């Protein structure tokens, strides 16, 4: 973890694309949000949102080989009121925007489990965005603000 | 934090099985719970209580185990009851809307009486 120029905190880690490393990721997120101004509940949910994002990538981006890695960069703003995480991988393209909203009753009725993670990411974080560079890298960015963001341009309703 | 995970089983009256789960229920550990529940189904047991008092953390992978199990239980006139979830686990159930769908019990007697 390092202090950055404007007084914020940056923490980066690289983890193999294997779910056995999820606990390590959660610990890293916890170490950052514990320095933030987020209430305890929001801090827990940020850990969950990052876990869900990383899990999705581990399970979808590298379905056939688990030898690659994910790069995770977290930045806590100087006022400790904004948490940003960027997760980069070079696996299969996966855009969370392509997953439709969740009807939990239908999910339970059909015994379906897919889409829950993305639903949680969107519900917890104030901004979720995705960039894809063909054959190079995917980049998932999530941001959460203490107290929420008053303006959420570009976010779909519901 | 560690990723230690364990599942214990107790038999209760009226064909109920109680699974006591400890640790983190995430995408790395959920399959163990799934296997334990599938094992109960193979024994013809569809009345299941999952004691979550020892679960520090749950992600959607863990919640998905219960979603996958519920319909099988109810199709066999049973149920899967979630017993004393911790605050953080309850938060995840609330976010997913599962608190309205699953029976959540605060103590073992209430769980056993819910069938």
Interface residues (C-beta under 8 A of the other chain):
Chain A: X19 X20 X22 X23 X26 X27 X30 X41 X44 X45 X48 X51 X52 X55 X58 X59 X102 X104 X105 X107 X108 X109 X110 X111 X112 X113 X116 X117 X119 X120 X123 X124
Chain B: X1 X2 X3 X24 X26 X27 X28 X57 X59 X60 X61 X63 X64 X67 X68 X70 X71 X72 X88 X91 X92 X95 X96 X97 X98 X101
